[in-house]
Amino acid sequence: MRTYGCQMNVHDSERLSGLLEDAGYVRAAEGDTPDVVVFNTCAVRENADNRLYGNLGHLRPIKMAREGMQIAVGGCLAQKDQGEIVRRAPWVDVVFGTHNVGSLPVLLERARIAQEAQVEIKESLETFPSTLPSRRESAYAAWVAISVGCNNTCTFCIVPSLRGKEKDRRPGDILGEVRTLVDQGVLEITLLGQNVNTYGVEFGDRLAFGKLLRACGDIEGLERVRFTSPHPAAFTDDVIAAMAETPNVVHQLHMPLQSGSDRILKAMRRSYRSERYLGIIERVRAAMPDAAISTDIIVGFPGETEEDFQQTLDVVRQSRFANAFTFQYSIRPGTPAATMEDQVPKAVVQERYERLVALQEEISWEENKKQVGRTLEVLVAEGEGRKDDATHRLSGRAADNRLVHLAAAGAAEARPGDMVTVEVTYAAPHHLVADKVLSVRRTRAGDAWEARQAAPQRGSAVSLGMPTVGRPAPPPVEPSACSAV
């Protein structure tokens, strides 16, 4: 299973894995050539097409040499390109869209029997993904979708046309899923939506999202609640109050800015201005002085002048983001911005991008240095520290989502899912180091992780995974549930 793009795609991939395992498939062992390869694609970035077709081209000779191997392509790029994928890569067996994730096992079987490609793209949501079986990657943290789709019309974003209009789950269904996850050992959940703070639009409750956060606070055993991504135009003070007053809702906020220029925000069709954005940050910090705030920023949107860019830098200086996901604008066919005049030259975009990154690196480092000497509780995680084996450390996330590397010697008994209380001893722009381990709290989540390691793999029919021969390491998942929100 190869996943590109946002957290919503990661969530969908867990459902796809669950569906396939329910149908008798199992994951391929590390290094084995699989019988089924699934690409869950993204269409937000310009290089998404090239990346997919490059990977498909790499797999072609492997498939030709392995009788019965199948390749499936789903997600946003599949929804956009539809039959074009099979035309350009006729060795693909299945193409499915964002609205019919649940069809994958049937389509694979149909393609096997018919000996021809199956392309099925639905124009509206068939089954809410969260109702499907899931194979979660983590025993201690989980994604929970509260809505899919988006009602905004940002001129740079193709997601609404691929994910459709916003569809909300009922609060009882969401809370029922969260309780089930907690019963399974999960300590941390992230509420997902293209625009979480418009949650409730379908059933007419403007304050539904704040109520949902407060309801999560009543679930015993749930220690951390996160959410992504909110839209500044719909951000209300009741959500700030819910964040501040609900003990298990973390003091961390990821809120896309996109530009600090009001003129560019208007051209982007973002229905807020820089003053409103800064006002939200001011109120969040007044209610939660320790809040860590992150954002998304696009550099080089059509028509952006040096003055517009300087206004973005000014908002970044005032906002003091803990970190920022920065993107160079890229044309996405089918969006209004793709045909706008005054496309900014690549060299100019690159130079501005480098200045923005340098400024944010400086701010991130200064903000992280303020953490030195603080006592933090870190949820130990798998895969957060790529150099942990070499540095003899464990890694995890503090409540504010900062990455912390801690001394393994002081936390030898800690497992992924356990909580370790540490004192921060060093700060870098993108992580903290804690050489002082104060205590280790073994948790139900750690027990769940341990039990998962001991459990045998289910099934034996077909493998699911990616070939490793000659392939680079997979890229990190791009942040923010479509940086478009």
C-alpha positions in Angstrom: 0.0 0.0 0.0 1.6 3.3 -1.1 0.0 6.4 0.1 0.5 10.0 -1.1 -0.9 13.3 0.2 -2.9 14.3 3.2 -4.1 12.7 6.4 -7.4 11.9 4.7 -5.6 9.7 2.3 -3.8 8.0 5.2 -7.1 7.4 6.8 -8.5 6.0 3.5 -5.5 3.7 3.1 -6.1 2.2 6.5 -9.7 1.4 5.4 -8.4 -0.1 2.1 -6.0 -2.3 4.1 -8.8 -3.4 6.4 -11.1 -4.2 3.4 -8.4 -6.3 1.8 -7.5 -8.2 5.0 -11.2 -8.9 5.5 -11.2 -10.4 2.0 -8.3 -12.7 2.8 -5.3 -10.6 1.7 -2.3 -10.2 4.0 0.7 -7.9 3.8 3.8 -9.0 2.0 6.8 -9.7 4.2 9.6 -7.0 4.0 11.5 -7.5 0.8 9.0 -9.8 -0.9 7.4 -9.0 -4.2 3.7 -8.5 -3.6 0.8 -10.0 -5.6 -1.3 -6.8 -5.2 0.0 -3.2 -5.2 -2.4 -0.3 -4.3 -1.6 3.3 -4.9 -3.7 5.8 -3.0 -3.0 9.0 -4.9 -3.0 12.8 -4.3 -3.8 15.5 -6.9 -2.9 18.6 -5.0 0.8 18.9 -6.1 2.0 19.4 -9.7 4.4 16.4 -9.6 1.6 14.0 -8.4 1.0 12.7 -12.0 4.7 12.3 -12.7 5.3 10.4 -9.5 2.4 8.0 -10.1 3.3 7.2 -13.7 6.9 6.9 -12.8 6.1 4.3 -10.2 3.7 2.5 -12.5 6.4 2.3 -15.1 8.8 0.8 -12.6 6.3 -1.9 -11.7 5.5 -2.9 -15.3 8.4 -5.3 -15.8 7.9 -6.7 -12.3 4.2 -7.4 -13.1 5.1 -8.9 -16.5 7.4 -11.4 -14.8 4.9 -12.3 -12.0 1.8 -14.1 -13.2 -1.4 -12.9 -11.5 0.1 -9.7 -10.0 -2.5 -6.9 -9.8 -2.1 -3.1 -9.6 -4.8 -0.8 -8.4 -4.9 3.0 -8.4 -7.3 5.0 -6.2 -7.6 8.4 -4.6 -7.8 12.0 -5.9 -5.7 11.6 -9.0 -7.7 8.5 -10.0 -10.9 10.5 -9.5 -9.4 13.2 -11.7 -7.8 11.2 -14.5 -10.2 8.2 -14.5 -9.8 6.2 -17.8 -6.6 8.2 -18.6 -4.7 6.1 -16.2 -5.5 2.8 -18.0 -4.8 4.5 -21.4 -1.3 5.6 -20.2 -0.6 2.5 -18.2 -2.6 -0.4 -19.7 -1.0 -2.8 -17.2 -3.1 -1.3 -14.4 -5.9 -3.6 -13.3 -8.2 -1.4 -11.3 -8.9 2.3 -11.0 -11.3 3.5 -8.4 -12.2 7.0 -7.0 -12.5 8.8 -3.8 -16.2 8.0 -3.4 -16.1 4.2 -3.7 -13.2 3.1 -1.6 -15.2 0.1 -0.4 -15.3 -1.3 -4.0 -11.7 -2.3 -4.2 -11.9 -6.0 -3.3 -14.8 -6.6 -5.7 -13.0 -4.7 -8.5 -9.8 -6.7 -8.0 -11.8 -10.0 -8.2 -13.7 -8.7 -11.3 -10.5 -7.8 -13.0 -9.0 -11.2 -12.3 -12.0 -13.1 -13.7 -12.6 -10.8 -16.7 -8.8 -10.5 -17.5 -9.3 -6.8 -18.2 -9.0 -3.5 -16.4 -11.9 -2.3 -14.2 -12.5 1.5 -14.0 -15.2 2.5 -11.5 -15.5 6.2 -10.6 -18.5 7.3 -8.6 -19.6 11.0 -8.7 -21.0 11.0 -5.1 -20.1 9.3 -1.9 -21.1 5.6 -1.8 -20.1 4.7 1.8 -18.7 6.9 4.5 -15.1 5.6 4.8 -15.2 5.4 8.6 -17.9 2.7 8.4 -15.5 0.3 6.6 -13.1 -2.2 8.2 -9.7 -0.7 9.1 -6.2 -1.9 9.6 -4.7 0.9 11.6 -1.0 1.5 11.3 -0.8 2.6 15.0 -1.9 0.8 18.1 -2.0 4.0 20.2 -3.1 6.8 17.8 -5.9 6.9 15.3 -7.6 9.1 12.7 -11.3 9.7 12.9 -13.1 11.3 10.0 -15.9 13.6 11.0 -16.7 14.8 7.5 -15.6 14.4 3.9 -15.6 16.9 1.0 -15.5 20.7 1.1 -17.9 23.5 0.3 -15.2 26.2 -0.3 -14.1 27.3 -3.8 -10.5 28.2 -3.4 -9.1 29.0 -6.8 -5.9 27.0 -6.3 -7.6 23.8 -5.0 -8.9 20.9 -7.0 -10.0 18.9 -3.9 -13.7 20.0 -3.8 -14.2 18.7 -7.3 -12.6 15.4 -6.4 -14.0 14.9 -2.9 -17.4 16.5 -3.5 -19.5 18.7 -1.2 -19.1 18.4 2.5 -20.8 15.4 4.1 -21.0 15.2 7.9 -21.2 12.2 10.1 -23.6 12.2 13.0 -22.0 13.0 16.4 -23.2 9.7 17.9 -21.4 7.8 15.1 -18.2 9.7 15.6 -18.2 9.3 19.4 -19.1 5.6 19.1 -16.0 5.1 16.9 -13.8 7.0 19.3 -15.0 4.9 22.3 -14.4 1.7 20.3 -10.8 2.9 19.5 -10.2 3.8 23.2 -11.4 0.3 24.2 -8.8 -1.1 21.8 -6.0 0.8 23.6 -5.9 4.1 21.6 -4.8 7.1 23.7 -4.8 9.8 21.0 -7.3 10.6 18.2 -7.1 13.2 15.4 -10.5 14.4 14.1 -10.2 14.8 10.3 -12.1 16.9 7.8 -11.2 19.1 4.8 -12.7 21.9 6.9 -13.4 20.6 10.5 -14.9 23.8 11.9 -17.8 23.8 9.4 -18.8 20.4 10.8 -22.5 20.5 11.4 -23.5 22.4 8.3 -25.5 19.4 7.0 -27.7 19.2 10.2 -27.8 22.9 10.9 -25.7 23.3 14.0 -23.1 26.0 13.7 -21.6 25.1 17.1 -21.4 21.4 16.4 -17.6 21.2 16.3 -17.1 22.8 19.6 -19.7 20.5 21.1 -17.9 17.5 19.6 -14.6 18.5 21.2 -16.3 18.8 24.6 -18.0 15.5 24.2 -14.6 13.9 23.5 -13.5 15.2 26.9 -16.1 12.9 28.5 -14.6 9.7 27.1 -12.6 8.0 29.9 -9.2 6.8 28.8 -8.9 9.2 25.9 -5.8 11.3 26.7 -5.2 13.5 23.6 -7.6 14.9 21.0 -6.3 16.8 17.9 -8.0 18.0 14.8 -7.1 19.1 11.3 -7.7 21.3 9.4 -9.8 24.3 10.3 -10.6 27.2 8.0 -9.9 30.7 9.4 -13.2 32.1 7.9 -15.3 29.6 9.9 -13.2 29.6 13.1 -15.4 30.6 16.1 -14.7 31.6 19.7 -16.6 28.6 21.0 -14.0 26.3 19.5 -11.2 28.2 21.3 -13.2 27.9 24.6 -13.7 24.2 24.0 -9.9 23.7 23.4 -9.0 25.7 26.5 -11.6 24.1 28.8 -11.5 20.4 27.7 -8.5 18.7 29.4 -7.7 16.2 26.8 -8.0 18.6 23.8 -4.3 19.5 23.2 -3.1 23.1 22.9 -2.0 22.7 19.3 -3.6 24.3 16.3 -2.8 23.8 12.6 -4.6 26.6 10.7 -3.7 27.3 7.0 -2.8 30.9 6.2 -1.9 30.4 2.5 -0.9 34.1 2.1 -0.5 37.2 4.3 -1.6 39.5 1.5 -5.2 40.5 1.5 -5.1 41.0 -2.3 -3.8 37.5 -2.9 -6.2 36.0 -0.3 -9.1 37.6 -2.3 -7.7 36.2 -5.6 -7.4 32.8 -3.9 -11.1 33.2 -2.9 -10.1 32.7 0.8 -13.0 34.4 2.7 -10.9 36.0 5.4 -8.1 38.6 5.6 -4.9 38.8 7.5 -6.4 40.8 10.3 -8.9 38.1 11.0 -6.3 35.4 10.9 -4.0 37.3 13.4 -7.0 38.0 15.6 -7.7 34.2 15.9 -4.1 33.6 16.8 -4.3 36.3 19.4 -7.4 34.9 21.0 -6.0 31.3 21.0 -2.9 32.5 22.8 -4.8 34.6 25.3 -6.8 31.4 26.2 -3.9 29.0 25.9 -0.5 30.8 26.3 1.4 27.5 25.6 -0.4 26.8 22.3 1.8 25.6 19.4 0.4 27.0 16.1 1.4 25.7 12.7 0.2 26.6 9.2 0.4 26.1 5.4 1.7 28.8 3.1 1.7 29.0 -0.7 4.5 31.1 -2.3 4.2 32.5 -5.9 0.4 32.4 -6.4 -0.4 34.1 -9.8 -0.1 37.9 -9.5 1.9 37.8 -6.3 4.3 40.8 -6.1 7.2 41.4 -3.9 5.0 43.6 -1.8 2.4 40.8 -1.4 5.2 38.5 -0.4 6.6 40.9 2.2 3.1 41.0 3.7 3.2 37.2 4.1 6.6 37.5 5.8 5.1 40.1 8.1 2.2 37.9 9.1 4.7 35.0 9.7 6.8 37.3 12.0 3.7 38.3 14.0 2.3 34.8 14.2 5.4 33.1 15.6 4.5 29.7 14.1 6.0 26.6 15.7 6.4 25.3 12.2 5.0 25.9 8.7 4.4 23.7 5.7 5.5 25.9 2.8 4.6 25.1 -0.8 5.6 26.7 -4.2 2.5 27.3 -6.2 2.0 24.8 -8.9 -0.7 24.8 -11.7 -3.4 22.3 -11.3 -5.5 21.9 -14.4 -9.1 22.3 -13.7 -8.7 25.1 -11.1 -9.4 28.8 -11.8 -5.9 29.8 -10.8 -4.4 27.6 -13.6 -5.6 30.1 -16.3 -5.0 33.3 -14.3 -2.6 35.9 -15.9 0.6 36.9 -14.3 1.9 33.5 -13.4 5.1 34.1 -11.3 8.4 32.9 -12.9 9.8 29.8 -11.3 13.1 31.5 -10.4 11.2 34.2 -8.5 9.0 31.7 -6.7 12.1 29.7 -5.7 13.9 32.7 -4.3 10.9 33.8 -2.3 10.4 30.3 -1.0 13.9 30.1 0.2 13.5 33.4 2.1 10.3 32.2 3.7 11.8 28.9 4.8 14.9 30.7 6.3 12.6 33.1 8.3 10.4 30.2 9.6 13.5 28.1 10.5 14.7 31.0 12.6 11.4 31.5 14.3 10.9 27.7 14.9 14.3 27.5 16.5 13.7 30.5 18.7 10.3 29.0 19.8 11.8 25.6 20.4 14.6 27.1 22.6 11.9 28.4 24.9 11.1 24.7 25.6 14.5 24.0 27.1 14.1 23.2 30.8 10.4 22.5 30.5 8.9 19.2 31.7 6.9 17.4 29.0 5.0 14.2 28.7 5.9 12.4 25.5 3.9 9.7 23.8 6.5 7.3 22.5 6.0 6.5 18.9 7.3 4.2 16.1 9.0 5.7 13.1 9.3 9.3 14.4 13.0 9.2 14.8 14.7 7.8 11.7 18.2 7.9 13.4 17.0 6.4 16.7 19.0 3.2 16.3 22.2 5.1 15.6 21.7 7.7 18.4 20.3 5.2 21.0 17.2 7.2 21.5 13.4 6.9 21.6 11.2 9.4 19.9 7.7 10.7 20.3 5.4 13.7 20.4 4.7 16.1 23.2 1.1 17.2 23.7 1.7 20.3 21.5 2.9 17.9 18.7 6.6 18.9 19.0 8.9 16.0 18.1 11.0 14.9 21.1 14.0 12.6 21.0 14.8 11.1 24.5 17.5 9.1 26.0 16.6 5.4 25.6 18.8 4.5 28.6 16.4 6.3 31.0 13.3 4.8 29.4 14.4 1.3 28.5 11.1 -0.2 29.5 9.0 2.3 27.5 7.1 0.9 24.5 5.4 2.7 21.7 2.2 4.0 23.2 3.7 4.5 26.7 4.1 8.0 28.2 7.5 9.3 29.3 7.9 12.4 31.4 11.1 14.2 30.4 13.0 17.5 30.8 14.0 19.2 27.6 17.8 19.7 27.4 18.4 20.9 23.8 16.4 22.5 21.0 16.8 22.4 17.2 14.5 24.0 14.6 12.5 20.8 14.0 12.9 18.8 17.2 13.7 18.8 20.9 16.1 16.6 22.8 15.4 15.4 26.4 18.4 13.7 28.0 16.6 13.8 31.4 14.0 11.1 31.7 12.0 11.6 34.9 9.5 8.8 34.7 7.8 6.2 32.5 4.1 5.4 32.6 3.2 2.2 31.0 -0.3 2.4 29.3 -3.0 0.3 27.8 -1.8 1.6 24.4 1.7 0.2 25.1 0.0 -3.1 26.0 -1.9 -3.0 22.7 1.3 -2.3 20.8 3.0 -5.2 22.5 0.1 -7.6 21.8 0.1 -6.6 18.2 3.8 -7.5 17.9 3.1 -10.9 19.3 0.1 -11.6 17.2 0.5 -13.8 14.0 -0.5 -12.3 10.7 -4.0 -13.3 9.6 -4.7 -15.1 6.4 -2.3 -16.5 3.8 -3.9 -16.0 0.4 -2.4 -13.0 -1.3 0.3 -10.4 -0.3 -0.2 -6.7 0.0 2.8 -4.3 -0.1 5.4 -2.7 -2.3 8.5 -4.1 -4.0 11.7 -2.8 -2.5 14.2 -3.8 -5.2 15.6 -0.7 -6.8 13.1 1.6 -5.1 14.0 4.7 -3.1 12.6 5.1 0.5 9.0 6.3 0.4 8.6 10.1 0.8 7.0 11.5 3.9 3.3 12.0 3.9 2.5 15.6 2.9 0.8 17.4 5.7 -2.6 19.0 6.1 -5.8 17.5 4.9 -5.4 19.1 1.5 -3.4 22.2 2.2 -6.2 23.8 0.3 -8.4 24.4 3.3 
